[in-house]
Amino acid sequence: MKEMIQARKEQLQKRGKKGFTLMEMLIVVAIIAILIAIAIPVFMAQLENARDATSVANLRSAYAEASAAELTGTNGGNSSITVNGNEVTVPNVKLESSDDDLGSQATELPFTITKATDSDDFKAGNKTCTFTFNSNGTVECKVANQS
């Protein structure tokens, strides 16, 4: 095989033509295919991490709104937030995640997060978050599908 490539190169050099042989081109294409096969799963994992981070950021924002509403006892001018004793409901919290959990980033939230029912999930879409502010200082968040 090596002799064939060398002979072909010599033929091309005698003719004064420069270029790549078919074998060289096939090797380059194979290397590029291997690199793409490695890169796509890594890219997809990073994309999912970004979606989870966006969802967690949106939940933190909803928590900030709910905390303000709970402390003041009013909805702060946001007519969609409802305050009912120690429970504050924040609708239209956009989640971006494409799987059924929020990844490891959900452990960094200052509240515990659960699904309101078994049929609800953390997948992409607008959700309603109900924050419960307990007397012992803990906060629970129930995420439900937007109704």
C-alpha positions as CSV (number, residue, x, y, z in Angstrom):
1,M,0.0,0.0,0.0
2,K,2.8,2.4,0.9
3,E,4.6,1.6,-2.3
4,M,1.4,2.4,-4.3
5,I,1.1,5.8,-2.6
6,Q,4.8,6.5,-3.2
7,A,4.6,5.4,-6.8
8,R,1.5,7.6,-7.4
9,K,3.3,10.6,-5.8
10,E,6.2,10.1,-8.1
11,Q,3.9,9.9,-11.1
12,L,2.3,13.1,-10.2
13,Q,5.6,14.8,-9.5
14,K,6.9,13.7,-13.0
15,R,3.8,15.3,-14.6
16,G,4.3,18.4,-12.5
17,K,0.9,18.0,-10.8
18,K,0.5,18.6,-7.1
19,G,-2.4,17.4,-5.0
20,F,-3.6,14.9,-2.5
21,T,-4.1,11.3,-3.2
22,L,-7.5,9.6,-2.6
23,M,-6.0,7.7,0.3
24,E,-4.8,10.9,2.0
25,M,-8.3,12.4,1.6
26,L,-10.0,9.4,3.0
27,I,-7.7,9.5,6.1
28,V,-8.5,13.2,6.7
29,V,-12.3,12.5,6.3
30,A,-12.0,9.6,8.8
31,I,-10.2,11.8,11.3
32,I,-12.8,14.5,11.0
33,A,-15.6,12.0,11.5
34,I,-14.0,10.7,14.6
35,L,-13.6,14.2,16.1
36,I,-17.3,15.0,15.3
37,A,-18.4,11.7,17.0
38,I,-16.5,12.8,20.1
39,A,-17.7,16.4,20.1
40,I,-21.4,16.0,19.6
41,P,-22.1,14.2,22.9
42,V,-20.0,16.7,24.8
43,F,-21.8,19.6,23.1
44,M,-25.2,18.1,23.9
45,A,-24.3,17.6,27.6
46,Q,-23.2,21.3,27.9
47,L,-26.4,22.4,26.2
48,E,-28.4,20.4,28.8
49,N,-26.4,21.9,31.6
50,A,-27.2,25.4,30.2
51,R,-30.9,24.6,30.1
52,D,-30.8,23.4,33.7
53,A,-28.9,26.5,34.8
54,T,-31.5,28.7,33.1
55,S,-34.3,26.8,34.9
56,V,-32.6,27.2,38.3
57,A,-32.0,30.9,37.6
58,N,-35.7,31.4,36.8
59,L,-36.7,29.5,40.0
60,R,-34.4,31.8,42.1
61,S,-36.1,34.8,40.5
62,A,-39.5,33.4,41.4
63,Y,-38.2,32.7,44.9
64,A,-37.1,36.4,45.2
65,E,-40.5,37.6,44.2
66,A,-42.2,35.2,46.6
67,S,-39.9,36.2,49.4
68,A,-40.7,39.9,48.9
69,A,-44.4,39.2,48.7
70,E,-44.3,37.1,51.8
71,L,-42.4,39.7,53.8
72,T,-44.7,42.6,52.7
73,G,-47.9,40.6,52.7
74,T,-48.7,42.0,49.3
75,N,-48.1,41.0,45.7
76,G,-45.8,44.1,45.2
77,G,-47.9,45.3,42.2
78,N,-47.6,42.0,40.3
79,S,-51.2,41.0,40.0
80,S,-50.4,37.5,39.0
81,I,-48.7,36.6,42.3
82,T,-51.1,35.5,45.1
83,V,-50.4,35.6,48.8
84,N,-52.3,33.3,51.0
85,G,-50.9,33.3,54.6
86,N,-47.5,31.6,54.4
87,E,-48.1,30.4,50.9
88,V,-47.1,32.5,47.8
89,T,-48.0,31.3,44.3
90,V,-45.9,32.6,41.4
91,P,-47.2,31.7,38.0
92,N,-45.4,31.7,34.6
93,V,-42.0,30.5,35.8
94,K,-40.3,29.3,32.7
95,L,-38.3,26.1,32.9
96,E,-36.0,25.1,30.1
97,S,-34.9,21.6,31.1
98,S,-35.6,18.8,28.7
99,D,-35.3,16.0,31.3
100,D,-37.4,15.2,34.4
101,D,-35.0,16.8,36.9
102,L,-33.0,20.0,37.1
103,G,-29.6,18.3,37.4
104,S,-27.1,18.9,40.2
105,Q,-27.7,22.7,40.2
106,A,-31.0,22.2,42.0
107,T,-29.1,21.3,45.1
108,E,-27.8,24.9,45.3
109,L,-31.3,26.4,45.7
110,P,-32.2,27.9,49.1
111,F,-35.4,25.9,49.2
112,T,-36.5,22.3,48.7
113,I,-38.3,21.7,45.4
114,T,-40.9,19.0,44.6
115,K,-43.5,18.3,42.0
116,A,-47.1,19.1,43.0
117,T,-48.4,15.8,41.6
118,D,-46.9,12.7,40.0
119,S,-48.0,13.9,36.5
120,D,-46.2,17.2,36.9
121,D,-42.6,17.4,35.8
122,F,-39.6,19.8,35.5
123,K,-39.6,19.7,31.7
124,A,-39.7,22.8,29.5
125,G,-42.6,25.1,29.7
126,N,-44.3,27.6,32.0
127,K,-45.0,26.3,35.5
128,T,-46.7,27.6,38.6
129,C,-44.5,27.6,41.7
130,T,-46.1,27.6,45.2
131,F,-43.7,28.6,47.9
132,T,-44.5,27.7,51.5
133,F,-42.6,29.6,54.1
134,N,-42.5,27.5,57.3
135,S,-42.2,28.8,60.8
136,N,-38.9,27.0,61.3
137,G,-37.3,29.1,58.5
138,T,-37.4,26.5,55.8
139,V,-39.0,27.1,52.4
140,E,-40.6,24.5,50.2
141,C,-41.5,25.0,46.5
142,K,-44.1,22.9,44.7
143,V,-43.8,23.1,40.9
144,A,-47.0,22.4,39.0
145,N,-47.9,22.5,35.3
146,Q,-49.4,25.8,34.2
147,S,-53.2,25.5,34.3
